[in-house]
Amino acid sequence: MTGPTRSCIGCGRKAPQGELLRFVARDGVVVAGAHEPGRGAYTCRRLSCFERAATRRAFNRTLRRNVRLEPGLASLYT
């Protein structure tokens, strides 16, 4: 059993949920949270997918609210 499938908001690739990084909105700020409650947005584990999602405002669209991205989130991809 592979688990649920999710789509990367950066490149659109479908993958098992465990292979992607999950983000949620907390008080208008995007935070990483695999086990946080609420609507989630997923990206591949590549910095290019995160940057593409940020540039295209995919976090706002997917999380259904205006959110702010902290610069430190990019460090999750190194």
All heavy atoms as a GROMACS GRO file, in nm:
protein
  599
    1MET      N    1   0.084  -0.118   0.000
    1MET     CA    2   0.000   0.000   0.000
    1MET      C    3   0.090   0.125   0.000
    1MET      O    4   0.177   0.140   0.083
    1MET     CB    5  -0.089  -0.003   0.124
    1MET     CG    6  -0.208   0.086   0.112
    1MET     SD    7  -0.315   0.078   0.256
    1MET     CE    8  -0.398  -0.075   0.226
    2THR      N    9   0.070   0.215  -0.093
    2THR     CA   10   0.156   0.332  -0.105
    2THR      C   11   0.100   0.455  -0.037
    2THR      O   12   0.172   0.551  -0.017
    2THR     CB   13   0.181   0.365  -0.253
    2THR    OG1   14   0.054   0.392  -0.314
    2THR    CG2   15   0.251   0.252  -0.324
    3GLY      N   16  -0.024   0.457  -0.003
    3GLY     CA   17  -0.083   0.573   0.062
    3GLY      C   18  -0.145   0.668  -0.040
    3GLY      O   19  -0.144   0.643  -0.160
    4PRO      N   20  -0.196   0.781   0.010
    4PRO     CA   21  -0.263   0.876  -0.079
    4PRO      C   22  -0.165   0.942  -0.175
    4PRO      O   23  -0.047   0.958  -0.146
    4PRO     CB   24  -0.322   0.980   0.015
    4PRO     CG   25  -0.287   0.940   0.153
    4PRO     CD   26  -0.202   0.819   0.148
    5THR      N   27  -0.216   0.982  -0.290
    5THR     CA   28  -0.137   1.052  -0.391
    5THR      C   29  -0.170   1.201  -0.386
    5THR      O   30  -0.287   1.238  -0.374
    5THR     CB   31  -0.170   0.997  -0.532
    5THR    OG1   32  -0.141   0.856  -0.532
    5THR    CG2   33  -0.086   1.064  -0.637
    6ARG      N   34  -0.069   1.284  -0.395
    6ARG     CA   35  -0.086   1.429  -0.395
    6ARG      C   36  -0.011   1.488  -0.513
    6ARG      O   37   0.078   1.425  -0.570
    6ARG     CB   38  -0.033   1.492  -0.265
    6ARG     CG   39  -0.101   1.442  -0.139
    6ARG     CD   40  -0.244   1.494  -0.131
    6ARG     NE   41  -0.308   1.455  -0.006
    6ARG     CZ   42  -0.399   1.360   0.005
    6ARG    NH1   43  -0.432   1.290  -0.101
    6ARG    NH2   44  -0.454   1.332   0.120
    7SER      N   45  -0.044   1.612  -0.549
    7SER     CA   46   0.022   1.681  -0.660
    7SER      C   47   0.110   1.793  -0.608
    7SER      O   48   0.072   1.866  -0.518
    7SER     CB   49  -0.082   1.741  -0.754
    7SER     OG   50  -0.158   1.641  -0.814
    8CYS      N   51   0.226   1.807  -0.669
    8CYS     CA   52   0.316   1.917  -0.638
    8CYS      C   53   0.257   2.046  -0.696
    8CYS      O   54   0.219   2.048  -0.814
    8CYS     CB   55   0.455   1.890  -0.697
    8CYS     SG   56   0.568   2.030  -0.686
    9ILE      N   57   0.250   2.153  -0.617
    9ILE     CA   58   0.196   2.278  -0.668
    9ILE      C   59   0.297   2.355  -0.752
    9ILE      O   60   0.263   2.454  -0.814
    9ILE     CB   61   0.140   2.367  -0.555
    9ILE    CG1   62   0.249   2.408  -0.458
    9ILE    CG2   63   0.025   2.298  -0.485
    9ILE    CD1   64   0.205   2.512  -0.355
   10GLY      N   65   0.420   2.307  -0.756
   10GLY     CA   66   0.522   2.372  -0.837
   10GLY      C   67   0.528   2.316  -0.978
   10GLY      O   68   0.522   2.390  -1.076
   11CYS      N   69   0.537   2.183  -0.989
   11CYS     CA   70   0.554   2.122  -1.122
   11CYS      C   71   0.433   2.041  -1.166
   11CYS      O   72   0.422   2.006  -1.283
   11CYS     CB   73   0.679   2.034  -1.122
   11CYS     SG   74   0.666   1.885  -1.019
   12GLY      N   75   0.344   2.007  -1.074
   12GLY     CA   76   0.224   1.931  -1.109
   12GLY      C   77   0.242   1.780  -1.105
   12GLY      O   78   0.148   1.705  -1.131
   13ARG      N   79   0.361   1.732  -1.071
   13ARG     CA   80   0.388   1.588  -1.066
   13ARG      C   81   0.306   1.524  -0.954
   13ARG      O   82   0.297   1.577  -0.844
   13ARG     CB   83   0.536   1.564  -1.042
   13ARG     CG   84   0.576   1.418  -1.033
   13ARG     CD   85   0.726   1.402  -1.012
   13ARG     NE   86   0.766   1.433  -0.877
   13ARG     CZ   87   0.782   1.341  -0.781
   13ARG    NH1   88   0.762   1.214  -0.806
   13ARG    NH2   89   0.820   1.376  -0.660
   14LYS      N   90   0.247   1.410  -0.982
   14LYS     CA   91   0.173   1.336  -0.880
   14LYS      C   92   0.269   1.235  -0.817
   14LYS      O   93   0.346   1.171  -0.886
   14LYS     CB   94   0.055   1.264  -0.942
   14LYS     CG   95  -0.050   1.360  -0.994
   14LYS     CD   96  -0.173   1.286  -1.036
   14LYS     CE   97  -0.278   1.373  -1.098
   14LYS     NZ   98  -0.308   1.496  -1.034
   15ALA      N   99   0.262   1.225  -0.683
   15ALA     CA  100   0.351   1.135  -0.610
   15ALA      C  101   0.283   1.092  -0.481
   15ALA      O  102   0.190   1.158  -0.434
   15ALA     CB  103   0.483   1.206  -0.579
   16PRO      N  104   0.330   0.982  -0.422
   16PRO     CA  105   0.277   0.944  -0.290
   16PRO      C  106   0.301   1.056  -0.190
   16PRO      O  107   0.403   1.126  -0.195
   16PRO     CB  108   0.358   0.820  -0.254
   16PRO     CG  109   0.404   0.765  -0.384
   16PRO     CD  110   0.425   0.884  -0.472
   17GLN      N  111   0.208   1.075  -0.100
   17GLN     CA  112   0.211   1.184  -0.004
   17GLN      C  113   0.343   1.190   0.074
   17GLN      O  114   0.394   1.297   0.103
   17GLN     CB  115   0.093   1.169   0.092
   17GLN     CG  116   0.077   1.281   0.190
   17GLN     CD  117  -0.048   1.263   0.274
   17GLN    OE1  118  -0.120   1.165   0.260
   17GLN    NE2  119  -0.074   1.356   0.360
   18GLY      N  120   0.400   1.076   0.107
   18GLY     CA  121   0.523   1.071   0.185
   18GLY      C  122   0.646   1.124   0.113
   18GLY      O  123   0.746   1.156   0.175
   19GLU      N  124   0.640   1.134  -0.020
   19GLU     CA  125   0.754   1.183  -0.097
   19GLU      C  126   0.755   1.335  -0.111
   19GLU      O  127   0.850   1.391  -0.163
   19GLU     CB  128   0.754   1.121  -0.237
   19GLU     CG  129   0.783   0.974  -0.240
   19GLU     CD  130   0.783   0.919  -0.381
   19GLU    OE1  131   0.789   0.998  -0.477
   19GLU    OE2  132   0.777   0.796  -0.394
   20LEU      N  133   0.649   1.401  -0.070
   20LEU     CA  134   0.635   1.545  -0.088
   20LEU      C  135   0.644   1.618   0.046
   20LEU      O  136   0.620   1.558   0.151
   20LEU     CB  137   0.502   1.578  -0.155
   20LEU     CG  138   0.476   1.509  -0.290
   20LEU    CD1  139   0.333   1.536  -0.334
   20LEU    CD2  140   0.574   1.556  -0.393
   21LEU      N  141   0.676   1.746   0.042
   21LEU     CA  142   0.676   1.830   0.162
   21LEU      C  143   0.541   1.900   0.172
   21LEU      O  144   0.490   1.952   0.072
   21LEU     CB  145   0.787   1.935   0.155
   21LEU     CG  146   0.929   1.883   0.167
   21LEU    CD1  147   1.027   1.998   0.147
   21LEU    CD2  148   0.952   1.820   0.302
   22ARG      N  149   0.484   1.902   0.291
   22ARG     CA  150   0.352   1.962   0.312
   22ARG      C  151   0.366   2.095   0.383
   22ARG      O  152   0.445   2.110   0.475
   22ARG     CB  153   0.265   1.869   0.396
   22ARG     CG  154   0.124   1.921   0.418
   22ARG     CD  155   0.041   1.817   0.492
   22ARG     NE  156  -0.097   1.855   0.499
   22ARG     CZ  157  -0.153   1.915   0.603
   22ARG    NH1  158  -0.081   1.943   0.709
   22ARG    NH2  159  -0.281   1.947   0.601
   23PHE      N  160   0.286   2.192   0.339
   23PHE     CA  161   0.283   2.324   0.400
   23PHE      C  162   0.140   2.360   0.434
   23PHE      O  163   0.046   2.320   0.365
   23PHE     CB  164   0.339   2.429   0.302
   23PHE     CG  165   0.482   2.407   0.266
   23PHE    CD1  166   0.516   2.330   0.155
   23PHE    CD2  167   0.583   2.460   0.343
   23PHE    CE1  168   0.648   2.309   0.122
   23PHE    CE2  169   0.716   2.439   0.311
   23PHE     CZ  170   0.749   2.363   0.200
   24VAL      N  171   0.123   2.435   0.544
   24VAL     CA  172  -0.007   2.485   0.585
   24VAL      C  173   0.006   2.633   0.619
   24VAL      O  174   0.116   2.684   0.636
   24VAL     CB  175  -0.063   2.407   0.707
   24VAL    CG1  176  -0.088   2.263   0.673
   24VAL    CG2  177   0.029   2.418   0.825
   25ALA      N  178  -0.107   2.701   0.630
   25ALA     CA  179  -0.108   2.842   0.666
   25ALA      C  180  -0.141   2.855   0.814
   25ALA      O  181  -0.241   2.800   0.861
   25ALA     CB  182  -0.210   2.918   0.582
   26ARG      N  183  -0.058   2.927   0.887
   26ARG     CA  184  -0.082   2.958   1.029
   26ARG      C  185  -0.074   3.108   1.045
   26ARG      O  186   0.032   3.168   1.027
   26ARG     CB  187   0.023   2.893   1.119
   26ARG     CG  188   0.012   2.746   1.132
   26ARG     CD  189  -0.107   2.709   1.222
   26ARG     NE  190  -0.144   2.572   1.196
   26ARG     CZ  191  -0.255   2.536   1.132
   26ARG    NH1  192  -0.340   2.624   1.091
   26ARG    NH2  193  -0.280   2.410   1.111
   27ASP      N  194  -0.186   3.171   1.076
   27ASP     CA  195  -0.193   3.316   1.096
   27ASP      C  196  -0.138   3.393   0.976
   27ASP      O  197  -0.065   3.491   0.991
   27ASP     CB  198  -0.119   3.357   1.224
   27ASP     CG  199  -0.177   3.290   1.348
   27ASP    OD1  200  -0.301   3.278   1.353
   27ASP    OD2  201  -0.098   3.250   1.436
   28GLY      N  202  -0.169   3.348   0.856
   28GLY     CA  203  -0.128   3.416   0.735
   28GLY      C  204   0.015   3.391   0.691
   28GLY      O  205   0.064   3.455   0.599
   29VAL      N  206   0.084   3.297   0.755
   29VAL     CA  207   0.223   3.265   0.721
   29VAL      C  208   0.230   3.116   0.685
   29VAL      O  209   0.172   3.033   0.754
   29VAL     CB  210   0.317   3.295   0.839
   29VAL    CG1  211   0.460   3.257   0.807
   29VAL    CG2  212   0.309   3.441   0.878
   30VAL      N  213   0.301   3.086   0.579
   30VAL     CA  214   0.319   2.945   0.538
   30VAL      C  215   0.423   2.880   0.627
   30VAL      O  216   0.532   2.935   0.646
   30VAL     CB  217   0.362   2.936   0.390
   30VAL    CG1  218   0.396   2.794   0.352
   30VAL    CG2  219   0.252   2.989   0.301
   31VAL      N  220   0.389   2.764   0.683
   31VAL     CA  221   0.482   2.688   0.766
   31VAL      C  222   0.482   2.543   0.718
   31VAL      O  223   0.383   2.493   0.665
   31VAL     CB  224   0.445   2.692   0.916
   31VAL    CG1  225   0.455   2.832   0.971
   31VAL    CG2  226   0.306   2.637   0.941
   32ALA      N  227   0.595   2.477   0.734
   32ALA     CA  228   0.605   2.334   0.701
   32ALA      C  229   0.535   2.257   0.811
   32ALA      O  230   0.552   2.286   0.929
   32ALA     CB  231   0.750   2.292   0.689
   33GLY      N  232   0.456   2.160   0.773
   33GLY     CA  233   0.385   2.084   0.875
   33GLY      C  234   0.325   1.956   0.822
   33GLY      O  235   0.215   1.958   0.768
   34ALA      N  236   0.398   1.848   0.836
   34ALA     CA  237   0.348   1.720   0.788
   34ALA      C  238   0.226   1.674   0.868
   34ALA      O  239   0.139   1.607   0.814
   34ALA     CB  240   0.459   1.615   0.797
   35HIS      N  241   0.219   1.712   0.994
   35HIS     CA  242   0.109   1.664   1.080
   35HIS      C  243   0.024   1.779   1.133
   35HIS      O  244  -0.050   1.760   1.229
   35HIS     CB  245   0.165   1.581   1.195
   35HIS     CG  246   0.245   1.464   1.147
   35HIS    ND1  247   0.188   1.354   1.086
   35HIS    CD2  248   0.378   1.440   1.146
   35HIS    CE1  249   0.282   1.268   1.053
   35HIS    NE2  250   0.398   1.318   1.088
   36GLU      N  251   0.035   1.896   1.074
   36GLU     CA  252  -0.046   2.011   1.115
   36GLU      C  253  -0.188   1.997   1.060
   36GLU      O  254  -0.206   1.948   0.949
   36GLU     CB  255   0.015   2.141   1.063
   36GLU     CG  256   0.149   2.175   1.121
   36GLU     CD  257   0.138   2.224   1.264
   36GLU    OE1  258   0.037   2.289   1.297
   36GLU    OE2  259   0.230   2.197   1.342
   37PRO      N  260  -0.287   2.042   1.133
   37PRO     CA  261  -0.425   2.035   1.082
   37PRO      C  262  -0.450   2.144   0.978
   37PRO      O  263  -0.380   2.245   0.974
   37PRO     CB  264  -0.509   2.059   1.208
   37PRO     CG  265  -0.421   2.140   1.296
   37PRO     CD  266  -0.281   2.094   1.270
   38GLY      N  267  -0.549   2.121   0.896
   38GLY     CA  268  -0.590   2.222   0.800
   38GLY      C  269  -0.552   2.186   0.657
   38GLY      O  270  -0.490   2.084   0.629
   39ARG      N  271  -0.592   2.275   0.566
   39ARG     CA  272  -0.565   2.256   0.424
   39ARG      C  273  -0.415   2.259   0.399
   39ARG      O  274  -0.345   2.344   0.451
   39ARG     CB  275  -0.634   2.368   0.346
   39ARG     CG  276  -0.610   2.363   0.198
   39ARG     CD  277  -0.694   2.465   0.125
   39ARG     NE  278  -0.827   2.419   0.093
   39ARG     CZ  279  -0.856   2.327   0.002
   39ARG    NH1  280  -0.761   2.268  -0.063
   39ARG    NH2  281  -0.979   2.294  -0.024
   40GLY      N  282  -0.368   2.168   0.318
   40GLY     CA  283  -0.225   2.158   0.292
   40GLY      C  284  -0.190   2.181   0.146
   40GLY      O  285  -0.272   2.160   0.057
   41ALA      N  286  -0.068   2.226   0.124
   41ALA     CA  287  -0.012   2.243  -0.010
   41ALA      C  288   0.117   2.162  -0.013
   41ALA      O  289   0.194   2.165   0.082
   41ALA     CB  290   0.016   2.390  -0.038
   42TYR      N  291   0.140   2.091  -0.122
   42TYR     CA  292   0.254   2.000  -0.131
   42TYR      C  293   0.349   2.043  -0.242
   42TYR      O  294   0.306   2.090  -0.347
   42TYR     CB  295   0.206   1.858  -0.161
   42TYR     CG  296   0.125   1.797  -0.050
   42TYR    CD1  297  -0.011   1.822  -0.037
   42TYR    CD2  298   0.185   1.716   0.045
   42TYR    CE1  299  -0.085   1.767   0.066
   42TYR    CE2  300   0.113   1.660   0.148
   42TYR     CZ  301  -0.023   1.686   0.158
   42TYR     OH  302  -0.095   1.631   0.261
   43THR      N  303   0.479   2.026  -0.217
   43THR     CA  304   0.580   2.045  -0.321
   43THR      C  305   0.674   1.926  -0.321
   43THR      O  306   0.689   1.858  -0.220
   43THR     CB  307   0.665   2.173  -0.301
   43THR    OG1  308   0.744   2.159  -0.184
   43THR    CG2  309   0.579   2.298  -0.293
   44CYS      N  310   0.738   1.905  -0.436
   44CYS     CA  311   0.843   1.804  -0.445
   44CYS      C  312   0.957   1.847  -0.354
   44CYS      O  313   0.962   1.961  -0.309
   44CYS     CB  314   0.895   1.794  -0.588
   44CYS     SG  315   0.774   1.734  -0.706
   45ARG      N  316   1.050   1.760  -0.331
   45ARG     CA  317   1.164   1.792  -0.245
   45ARG      C  318   1.277   1.859  -0.324
   45ARG      O  319   1.394   1.838  -0.297
   45ARG     CB  320   1.214   1.665  -0.177
   45ARG     CG  321   1.111   1.608  -0.082
   45ARG     CD  322   1.161   1.485  -0.011
   45ARG     NE  323   1.058   1.431   0.076
   45ARG     CZ  324   1.044   1.463   0.204
   45ARG    NH1  325   1.126   1.548   0.259
   45ARG    NH2  326   0.948   1.409   0.276
   46ARG      N  327   1.239   1.942  -0.420
   46ARG     CA  328   1.336   2.018  -0.501
   46ARG      C  329   1.310   2.166  -0.480
   46ARG      O  330   1.196   2.212  -0.483
   46ARG     CB  331   1.321   1.984  -0.649
   46ARG     CG  332   1.357   1.842  -0.683
   46ARG     CD  333   1.358   1.820  -0.834
   46ARG     NE  334   1.235   1.863  -0.897
   46ARG     CZ  335   1.141   1.781  -0.944
   46ARG    NH1  336   1.156   1.651  -0.934
   46ARG    NH2  337   1.033   1.828  -1.001
   47LEU      N  338   1.417   2.242  -0.462
   47LEU     CA  339   1.405   2.386  -0.441
   47LEU      C  340   1.338   2.453  -0.560
   47LEU      O  341   1.260   2.547  -0.544
   47LEU     CB  342   1.542   2.447  -0.416
   47LEU     CG  343   1.546   2.597  -0.390
   47LEU    CD1  344   1.461   2.634  -0.270
   47LEU    CD2  345   1.689   2.644  -0.370
   48SER      N  346   1.363   2.403  -0.680
   48SER     CA  347   1.304   2.464  -0.800
   48SER      C  348   1.151   2.458  -0.796
   48SER      O  349   1.084   2.552  -0.840
   48SER     CB  350   1.357   2.398  -0.927
   48SER     OG  351   1.324   2.261  -0.929
   49CYS      N  352   1.094   2.351  -0.742
   49CYS     CA  353   0.948   2.341  -0.732
   49CYS      C  354   0.894   2.442  -0.631
   49CYS      O  355   0.791   2.506  -0.655
   49CYS     CB  356   0.907   2.199  -0.692
   49CYS     SG  357   0.925   2.080  -0.826
   50PHE      N  358   0.962   2.457  -0.519
   50PHE     CA  359   0.920   2.556  -0.419
   50PHE      C  360   0.924   2.696  -0.476
   50PHE      O  361   0.830   2.774  -0.461
   50PHE     CB  362   1.009   2.545  -0.295
   50PHE     CG  363   0.980   2.648  -0.192
   50PHE    CD1  364   0.872   2.634  -0.105
   50PHE    CD2  365   1.059   2.761  -0.179
   50PHE    CE1  366   0.845   2.730  -0.010
   50PHE    CE2  367   1.033   2.857  -0.084
   50PHE     CZ  368   0.924   2.841   0.001
   51GLU      N  369   1.035   2.730  -0.544
   51GLU     CA  370   1.050   2.864  -0.602
   51GLU      C  371   0.946   2.891  -0.710
   51GLU      O  372   0.891   3.000  -0.719
   51GLU     CB  373   1.190   2.882  -0.658
   51GLU     CG  374   1.296   2.888  -0.550
   51GLU     CD  375   1.438   2.886  -0.603
   51GLU    OE1  376   1.458   2.844  -0.720
   51GLU    OE2  377   1.528   2.927  -0.528
   52ARG      N  378   0.918   2.791  -0.790
   52ARG     CA  379   0.816   2.806  -0.895
   52ARG      C  380   0.678   2.828  -0.834
   52ARG      O  381   0.602   2.913  -0.880
   52ARG     CB  382   0.817   2.683  -0.983
   52ARG     CG  383   0.729   2.692  -1.103
   52ARG     CD  384   0.745   2.570  -1.188
   52ARG     NE  385   0.681   2.591  -1.316
   52ARG     CZ  386   0.675   2.501  -1.410
   52ARG    NH1  387   0.731   2.383  -1.392
   52ARG    NH2  388   0.614   2.526  -1.522
   53ALA      N  389   0.645   2.753  -0.729
   53ALA     CA  390   0.516   2.770  -0.663
   53ALA      C  391   0.505   2.909  -0.600
   53ALA      O  392   0.400   2.973  -0.606
   53ALA     CB  393   0.498   2.662  -0.556
   54ALA      N  394   0.614   2.957  -0.541
   54ALA     CA  395   0.613   3.090  -0.480
   54ALA      C  396   0.596   3.199  -0.586
   54ALA      O  397   0.518   3.294  -0.567
   54ALA     CB  398   0.742   3.112  -0.402
   55THR      N  399   0.667   3.186  -0.697
   55THR     CA  400   0.659   3.286  -0.804
   55THR      C  401   0.520   3.293  -0.865
   55THR      O  402   0.470   3.401  -0.894
   55THR     CB  403   0.763   3.252  -0.914
   55THR    OG1  404   0.891   3.250  -0.855
   55THR    CG2  405   0.759   3.354  -1.026
   56ARG      N  406   0.458   3.179  -0.880
   56ARG     CA  407   0.324   3.172  -0.943
   56ARG      C  408   0.210   3.189  -0.844
   56ARG      O  409   0.094   3.169  -0.881
   56ARG     CB  410   0.310   3.040  -1.016
   56ARG     CG  411   0.405   3.029  -1.133
   56ARG     CD  412   0.387   2.900  -1.203
   56ARG     NE  413   0.469   2.898  -1.324
   56ARG     CZ  414   0.452   2.814  -1.422
   56ARG    NH1  415   0.358   2.724  -1.415
   56ARG    NH2  416   0.530   2.819  -1.528
   57ARG      N  417   0.242   3.221  -0.719
   57ARG     CA  418   0.142   3.241  -0.614
   57ARG      C  419   0.053   3.117  -0.593
   57ARG      O  420  -0.064   3.126  -0.558
   57ARG     CB  421   0.058   3.365  -0.643
   57ARG     CG  422   0.140   3.492  -0.650
   57ARG     CD  423   0.061   3.616  -0.685
   57ARG     NE  424  -0.055   3.639  -0.602
   57ARG     CZ  425  -0.055   3.702  -0.485
   57ARG    NH1  426   0.057   3.750  -0.438
   57ARG    NH2  427  -0.166   3.719  -0.418
   58ALA      N  428   0.112   3.000  -0.612
   58ALA     CA  429   0.038   2.875  -0.598
   58ALA      C  430   0.000   2.847  -0.453
   58ALA      O  431  -0.101   2.782  -0.427
   58ALA     CB  432   0.118   2.759  -0.655
   59PHE      N  433   0.080   2.896  -0.357
   59PHE     CA  434   0.045   2.876  -0.216
   59PHE      C  435  -0.085   2.949  -0.183
   59PHE      O  436  -0.171   2.896  -0.114
   59PHE     CB  437   0.158   2.923  -0.124
   59PHE     CG  438   0.276   2.831  -0.123
   59PHE    CD1  439   0.389   2.859  -0.198
   59PHE    CD2  440   0.274   2.715  -0.048
   59PHE    CE1  441   0.498   2.775  -0.198
   59PHE    CE2  442   0.382   2.628  -0.047
   59PHE     CZ  443   0.494   2.658  -0.122
   60ASN      N  444  -0.100   3.072  -0.233
   60ASN     CA  445  -0.224   3.148  -0.209
   60ASN      C  446  -0.343   3.075  -0.268
   60ASN      O  447  -0.448   3.064  -0.204
   60ASN     CB  448  -0.215   3.287  -0.272
   60ASN     CG  449  -0.117   3.376  -0.201
   60ASN    OD1  450  -0.081   3.353  -0.086
   60ASN    ND2  451  -0.071   3.479  -0.269
   61ARG      N  452  -0.328   3.027  -0.390
   61ARG     CA  453  -0.438   2.959  -0.459
   61ARG      C  454  -0.476   2.829  -0.389
   61ARG      O  455  -0.593   2.802  -0.364
   61ARG     CB  456  -0.394   2.930  -0.602
   61ARG     CG  457  -0.491   2.965  -0.706
   61ARG     CD  458  -0.449   2.939  -0.849
   61ARG     NE  459  -0.328   2.864  -0.873
   61ARG     CZ  460  -0.210   2.917  -0.900
   61ARG    NH1  461  -0.193   3.047  -0.902
   61ARG    NH2  462  -0.105   2.840  -0.925
   62THR      N  463  -0.376   2.748  -0.356
   62THR     CA  464  -0.403   2.616  -0.299
   62THR      C  465  -0.455   2.625  -0.156
   62THR      O  466  -0.546   2.552  -0.117
   62THR     CB  467  -0.276   2.530  -0.303
   62THR    OG1  468  -0.228   2.525  -0.437
   62THR    CG2  469  -0.303   2.390  -0.253
   63LEU      N  470  -0.399   2.716  -0.078
   63LEU     CA  471  -0.442   2.730   0.062
   63LEU      C  472  -0.566   2.818   0.077
   63LEU      O  473  -0.617   2.836   0.186
   63LEU     CB  474  -0.326   2.786   0.146
   63LEU     CG  475  -0.203   2.694   0.152
   63LEU    CD1  476  -0.088   2.765   0.223
   63LEU    CD2  477  -0.236   2.562   0.219
   64ARG      N  478  -0.610   2.877  -0.035
   64ARG     CA  479  -0.732   2.958  -0.040
   64ARG      C  480  -0.730   3.078   0.053
   64ARG      O  481  -0.829   3.111   0.118
   64ARG     CB  482  -0.855   2.872  -0.012
   64ARG     CG  483  -0.878   2.766  -0.115
   64ARG     CD  484  -1.003   2.690  -0.088
   64ARG     NE  485  -1.021   2.586  -0.187
   64ARG     CZ  486  -1.114   2.493  -0.180
   64ARG    NH1  487  -1.196   2.491  -0.078
   64ARG    NH2  488  -1.122   2.403  -0.274
   65ARG      N  489  -0.615   3.144   0.061
   65ARG     CA  490  -0.601   3.266   0.140
   65ARG      C  491  -0.471   3.334   0.101
   65ARG      O  492  -0.382   3.272   0.044
   65ARG     CB  493  -0.604   3.239   0.289
   65ARG     CG  494  -0.487   3.153   0.337
   65ARG     CD  495  -0.487   3.130   0.484
   65ARG     NE  496  -0.608   3.059   0.518
   65ARG     CZ  497  -0.645   3.026   0.640
   65ARG    NH1  498  -0.569   3.055   0.740
   65ARG    NH2  499  -0.756   2.962   0.662
   66ASN      N  500  -0.460   3.461   0.133
   66ASN     CA  501  -0.335   3.532   0.109
   66ASN      C  502  -0.238   3.495   0.220
   66ASN      O  503  -0.270   3.510   0.339
   66ASN     CB  504  -0.357   3.683   0.107
   66ASN     CG  505  -0.429   3.727  -0.018
   66ASN    OD1  506  -0.413   3.667  -0.123
   66ASN    ND2  507  -0.509   3.830  -0.007
   67VAL      N  508  -0.122   3.447   0.182
   67VAL     CA  509  -0.022   3.403   0.279
   67VAL      C  510   0.112   3.467   0.249
   67VAL      O  511   0.139   3.511   0.137
   67VAL     CB  512  -0.008   3.249   0.280
   67VAL    CG1  513  -0.133   3.182   0.332
   67VAL    CG2  514   0.028   3.196   0.143
   68ARG      N  515   0.196   3.471   0.350
   68ARG     CA  516   0.331   3.525   0.337
   68ARG      C  517   0.430   3.410   0.349
   68ARG      O  518   0.416   3.324   0.436
   68ARG     CB  519   0.354   3.628   0.448
   68ARG     CG  520   0.482   3.706   0.434
   68ARG     CD  521   0.495   3.815   0.540
   68ARG     NE  522   0.522   3.755   0.671
   68ARG     CZ  523   0.440   3.759   0.775
   68ARG    NH1  524   0.325   3.822   0.768
   68ARG    NH2  525   0.473   3.703   0.889
   69LEU      N  526   0.530   3.409   0.262
   69LEU     CA  527   0.634   3.306   0.266
   69LEU      C  528   0.756   3.361   0.339
   69LEU      O  529   0.806   3.467   0.303
   69LEU     CB  530   0.676   3.265   0.125
   69LEU     CG  531   0.572   3.188   0.044
   69LEU    CD1  532   0.620   3.171  -0.098
   69LEU    CD2  533   0.545   3.054   0.107
   70GLU      N  534   0.800   3.291   0.440
   70GLU     CA  535   0.921   3.330   0.512
   70GLU      C  536   1.042   3.282   0.433
   70GLU      O  537   1.042   3.171   0.379
   70GLU     CB  538   0.922   3.267   0.652
   70GLU     CG  539   0.810   3.316   0.742
   70GLU     CD  540   0.823   3.463   0.777
   70GLU    OE1  541   0.936   3.513   0.786
   70GLU    OE2  542   0.718   3.526   0.795
   71PRO      N  543   1.148   3.363   0.425
   71PRO     CA  544   1.268   3.324   0.350
   71PRO      C  545   1.333   3.195   0.402
   71PRO      O  546   1.399   3.124   0.327
   71PRO     CB  547   1.364   3.442   0.367
   71PRO     CG  548   1.281   3.554   0.419
   71PRO     CD  549   1.159   3.496   0.481
   72GLY      N  550   1.316   3.164   0.527
   72GLY     CA  551   1.379   3.046   0.586
   72GLY      C  552   1.323   2.914   0.536
   72GLY      O  553   1.384   2.809   0.555
   73LEU      N  554   1.206   2.916   0.471
   73LEU     CA  555   1.148   2.790   0.422
   73LEU      C  556   1.235   2.725   0.314
   73LEU      O  557   1.236   2.604   0.301
   73LEU     CB  558   1.007   2.814   0.366
   73LEU     CG  559   0.898   2.840   0.470
   73LEU    CD1  560   0.766   2.871   0.400
   73LEU    CD2  561   0.883   2.721   0.562
   74ALA      N  562   1.308   2.804   0.240
   74ALA     CA  563   1.394   2.749   0.135
   74ALA      C  564   1.502   2.659   0.192
   74ALA      O  565   1.554   2.570   0.126
   74ALA     CB  566   1.456   2.861   0.052
   75SER      N  567   1.536   2.678   0.320
   75SER     CA  568   1.641   2.595   0.382
   75SER      C  569   1.597   2.450   0.401
   75SER      O  570   1.680   2.362   0.425
   75SER     CB  571   1.682   2.655   0.517
   75SER     OG  572   1.574   2.646   0.609
   76LEU      N  573   1.467   2.421   0.388
   76LEU     CA  574   1.419   2.284   0.397
   76LEU      C  575   1.466   2.199   0.279
   76LEU      O  576   1.464   2.076   0.285
   76LEU     CB  577   1.265   2.281   0.400
   76LEU     CG  578   1.199   2.344   0.521
   76LEU    CD1  579   1.048   2.351   0.498
   76LEU    CD2  580   1.229   2.264   0.645
   77TYR      N  581   1.508   2.263   0.173
   77TYR     CA  582   1.544   2.193   0.050
   77TYR      C  583   1.693   2.171   0.034
   77TYR      O  584   1.738   2.127  -0.069
   77TYR     CB  585   1.489   2.270  -0.071
   77TYR     CG  586   1.340   2.275  -0.070
   77TYR    CD1  587   1.272   2.379  -0.008
   77TYR    CD2  588   1.265   2.173  -0.128
   77TYR    CE1  589   1.133   2.381  -0.006
   77TYR    CE2  590   1.127   2.176  -0.126
   77TYR     CZ  591   1.062   2.281  -0.065
   77TYR     OH  592   0.925   2.284  -0.061
   78THR      N  593   1.775   2.202   0.135
   78THR     CA  594   1.918   2.183   0.122
   78THR      C  595   1.964   2.058   0.191
   78THR      O  596   1.898   1.998   0.268
   78THR     CB  597   1.997   2.303   0.180
   78THR    OG1  598   1.959   2.320   0.315
   78THR    CG2  599   1.970   2.426   0.098
   0.00000   0.00000   0.00000
